[in-house]
Amino acid sequence: MAPDRSSADQEQQQRLLRNDKFMENETDSSGGASSLDKMENGNGGGGGDGGNSKTAQMMGVSASSAKKETPLTAAMWFPFYLTCSVGMVLLNKTLSVNFPNPNTVLGLQNGASVVYLYLGGLPSVGLFDLTVPFRPSQFKPFLYPTINWVIMLALSLKMLQYNSVATMTMFKTLGTLLTCTIEIIYFKVSYSSKAKASLGLLAVGSAVYAGTDVGFSPVGYFFATLQISSWVLQTFIEKVATVDSEQTKAGVAVIRNLLSLPVVCALITVSGEVGAMSELLKRQEIWGQVALSSLFGCGLGLGTSALYKYFAPTTVVVCNNVGKCISIILGCILFKDTLSALQVVGLGTSLAGSFFYGQEEKKRLEDSKRSTTGSHSK
């Protein structure tokens, strides 16, 4: 009976880790594929000095950068993370408004990400672990999942063109509800009463926000719906087509960004953005914004890994929500986004439901780990 129980626990852990990604969806919410979102954020965890060089390498960070740090130095990762998270959201919003060519922007971001990852993986730099040699066989398993991944990220930029940062955040939390609904109906997954209550809170908050959205844009909501649908689809694609690569997490990020470039070129052709490059030659500020947003993306992946290395997952989730709130406030100031009082209440309720849901799922994951450990000790 022990092997069956262990197998069930492993399946539950995989589901919970997948749900945990919704709390750490920075790369999707900002539209920047440059974030090292392929690092399994759920692998971090633990408190205090929970991360060693092995854990850091699993997260894509090189062993040389996994040295123990003082509490003060470790705490400095919080402002670093928030700067990268908020900066990437605002820059992508700026790009979406001032240069409405999402596929072109995405291609430039992904290309810049490969360069940043390569430079960060040099032995003399040692920020990312790129010690495993690249081989053609490592690319093939990621080909089909990368196609929808690119579409998802391009739609992220497109939705920002018409929607406020707050609306984008609301739709991202709504994605959690949609995914869980599919799991309950199609995969017959059971959730605790507290988890269901949290999802209900999330649904109510989203409904209040959408029903009182003073900046409602039918086109914006259309693209937001497409983006969230693509995002949820990506979750199940990666569930079915799980790739156990010999590459490091940073190496996988390089592979996926490289594979994305032909897909982006096809999207540029289909969407009629071919002439965008000539416009780019006349607007040098766009190049700077793209380069900086990609840099923030790579920094976000590095910061996320560091936070999970030094702090408990709950602390990281709180930091994530703080970043969302800062992005919403600055978005309202910089882009003149207007929110009604009821919208603020709805958004706050939705974020609270998302947070409580994440807490409940993390608790279930911890219980599953303890159960698995106990069954193995018998």
ZIFENMO-V527383 format. One record per residue. N is the residue number from 1. RES is the residue in one letter. PHI is phi in whole degrees, -180 to 180 (* if undefined). Layout:
# ZIFENMO-V527383
<<N | RES | PHI> <N | RES | PHI>>
This chain:
# ZIFENMO-V527383
<<1 | M | *> <2 | A | -60> <3 | P | -60> <4 | D | -66> <5 | R | -65> <6 | S | -64> <7 | S | -64> <8 | A | -65> <9 | D | -63> <10 | Q | -64> <11 | E | -63> <12 | Q | -65> <13 | Q | -62> <14 | Q | -63> <15 | R | -66> <16 | L | -68> <17 | L | -63> <18 | R | -67> <19 | N | -65> <20 | D | -63> <21 | K | -65> <22 | F | -68> <23 | M | -81> <24 | E | -124> <25 | N | -99> <26 | E | -56> <27 | T | -63> <28 | D | -74> <29 | S | -68> <30 | S | -96> <31 | G | 84> <32 | G | -96> <33 | A | -73> <34 | S | -74> <35 | S | -63> <36 | L | -77> <37 | D | -72> <38 | K | -81> <39 | M | -72> <40 | E | -76> <41 | N | -58> <42 | G | -68> <43 | N | -75> <44 | G | -68> <45 | G | 66> <46 | G | 83> <47 | G | -109> <48 | G | 35> <49 | D | -99> <50 | G | -56> <51 | G | -100> <52 | N | -114> <53 | S | -64> <54 | K | -66> <55 | T | -62> <56 | A | -61> <57 | Q | -67> <58 | M | -61> <59 | M | -84> <60 | G | 97> <61 | V | -92> <62 | S | -70> <63 | A | -63> <64 | S | -67> <65 | S | -99> <66 | A | -102> <67 | K | -70> <68 | K | -67> <69 | E | -121> <70 | T | -70> <71 | P | -55> <72 | L | -66> <73 | T | -65> <74 | A | -63> <75 | A | -66> <76 | M | -68> <77 | W | -68> <78 | F | -65> <79 | P | -64> <80 | F | -64> <81 | Y | -61> <82 | L | -64> <83 | T | -62> <84 | C | -68> <85 | S | -65> <86 | V | -67> <87 | G | -61> <88 | M | -69> <89 | V | -62> <90 | L | -67> <91 | L | -67> <92 | N | -68> <93 | K | -65> <94 | T | -61> <95 | L | -63> <96 | S | -64> <97 | V | -82> <98 | N | -87> <99 | F | -142> <100 | P | -73> <101 | N | -131> <102 | P | -60> <103 | N | -68> <104 | T | -65> <105 | V | -61> <106 | L | -63> <107 | G | -62> <108 | L | -66> <109 | Q | -63> <110 | N | -66> <111 | G | -64> <112 | A | -64> <113 | S | -62> <114 | V | -60> <115 | V | -64> <116 | Y | -63> <117 | L | -65> <118 | Y | -64> <119 | L | -66> <120 | G | -69> <121 | G | -91> <122 | L | -63> <123 | P | -54> <124 | S | -74> <125 | V | -101> <126 | G | 71> <127 | L | -81> <128 | F | -123> <129 | D | -91> <130 | L | -121> <131 | T | -80> <132 | V | -83> <133 | P | -62> <134 | F | -86> <135 | R | -133> <136 | P | -55> <137 | S | -65> <138 | Q | -77> <139 | F | -84> <140 | K | -56> <141 | P | -62> <142 | F | -95> <143 | L | -62> <144 | Y | -69> <145 | P | -60> <146 | T | -70> <147 | I | -61> <148 | N | -68> <149 | W | -58> <150 | V | -65> <151 | I | -60> <152 | M | -60> <153 | L | -72> <154 | A | -65> <155 | L | -68> <156 | S | -61> <157 | L | -68> <158 | K | -66> <159 | M | -67> <160 | L | -70> <161 | Q | -66> <162 | Y | -113> <163 | N | -114> <164 | S | -76> <165 | V | -62> <166 | A | -64> <167 | T | -64> <168 | M | -59> <169 | T | -63> <170 | M | -62> <171 | F | -66> <172 | K | -65> <173 | T | -68> <174 | L | -65> <175 | G | -61> <176 | T | -61> <177 | L | -62> <178 | L | -63> <179 | T | -63> <180 | C | -64> <181 | T | -62> <182 | I | -64> <183 | E | -65> <184 | I | -69> <185 | I | -78> <186 | Y | -92> <187 | F | -96> <188 | K | 57> <189 | V | -83> <190 | S | -99> <191 | Y | -122> <192 | S | -71> <193 | S | -63> <194 | K | -67> <195 | A | -65> <196 | K | -65> <197 | A | -65> <198 | S | -65> <199 | L | -66> <200 | G | -64> <201 | L | -62> <202 | L | -62> <203 | A | -66> <204 | V | -63> <205 | G | -61> <206 | S | -65> <207 | A | -66> <208 | V | -63> <209 | Y | -62> <210 | A | -63> <211 | G | -72> <212 | T | -121> <213 | D | -72> <214 | V | -74> <215 | G | -105> <216 | F | -57> <217 | S | -130> <218 | P | -56> <219 | V | -66> <220 | G | -63> <221 | Y | -68> <222 | F | -63> <223 | F | -68> <224 | A | -65> <225 | T | -65> <226 | L | -62> <227 | Q | -65> <228 | I | -67> <229 | S | -62> <230 | S | -66> <231 | W | -65> <232 | V | -64> <233 | L | -59> <234 | Q | -62> <235 | T | -60> <236 | F | -79> <237 | I | -62> <238 | E | -72> <239 | K | -71> <240 | V | -78> <241 | A | -100> <242 | T | -66> <243 | V | -110> <244 | D | -100> <245 | S | -86> <246 | E | -76> <247 | Q | -73> <248 | T | -73> <249 | K | -63> <250 | A | -66> <251 | G | -65> <252 | V | -65> <253 | A | -62> <254 | V | -64> <255 | I | -60> <256 | R | -68> <257 | N | -67> <258 | L | -67> <259 | L | -65> <260 | S | -72> <261 | L | -63> <262 | P | -62> <263 | V | -65> <264 | V | -63> <265 | C | -60> <266 | A | -65> <267 | L | -66> <268 | I | -61> <269 | T | -67> <270 | V | -67> <271 | S | -85> <272 | G | 76> <273 | E | -96> <274 | V | -59> <275 | G | -76> <276 | A | -66> <277 | M | -65> <278 | S | -65> <279 | E | -68> <280 | L | -62> <281 | L | -63> <282 | K | -94> <283 | R | -124> <284 | Q | -68> <285 | E | -66> <286 | I | -66> <287 | W | -60> <288 | G | -65> <289 | Q | -66> <290 | V | -65> <291 | A | -62> <292 | L | -70> <293 | S | -64> <294 | S | -68> <295 | L | -64> <296 | F | -62> <297 | G | -63> <298 | C | -65> <299 | G | -64> <300 | L | -64> <301 | G | -63> <302 | L | -65> <303 | G | -66> <304 | T | -61> <305 | S | -61> <306 | A | -67> <307 | L | -64> <308 | Y | -68> <309 | K | -75> <310 | Y | -105> <311 | F | -132> <312 | A | -68> <313 | P | -55> <314 | T | -60> <315 | T | -63> <316 | V | -68> <317 | V | -65> <318 | V | -61> <319 | C | -61> <320 | N | -61> <321 | N | -69> <322 | V | -62> <323 | G | -60> <324 | K | -63> <325 | C | -64> <326 | I | -63> <327 | S | -62> <328 | I | -65> <329 | I | -63> <330 | L | -67> <331 | G | -63> <332 | C | -64> <333 | I | -74> <334 | L | -76> <335 | F | -108> <336 | K | 59> <337 | D | -73> <338 | T | -110> <339 | L | -124> <340 | S | -77> <341 | A | -61> <342 | L | -68> <343 | Q | -62> <344 | V | -61> <345 | V | -63> <346 | G | -63> <347 | L | -65> <348 | G | -62> <349 | T | -66> <350 | S | -64> <351 | L | -65> <352 | A | -64> <353 | G | -62> <354 | S | -63> <355 | F | -66> <356 | F | -63> <357 | Y | -63> <358 | G | -61> <359 | Q | -64> <360 | E | -65> <361 | E | -68> <362 | K | -66> <363 | K | -64> <364 | R | -65> <365 | L | -66> <366 | E | -63> <367 | D | -62> <368 | S | -65> <369 | K | -64> <370 | R | -64> <371 | S | -63> <372 | T | -66> <373 | T | -63> <374 | G | -66> <375 | S | -69> <376 | H | -76> <377 | S | -80> <378 | K | -81>>
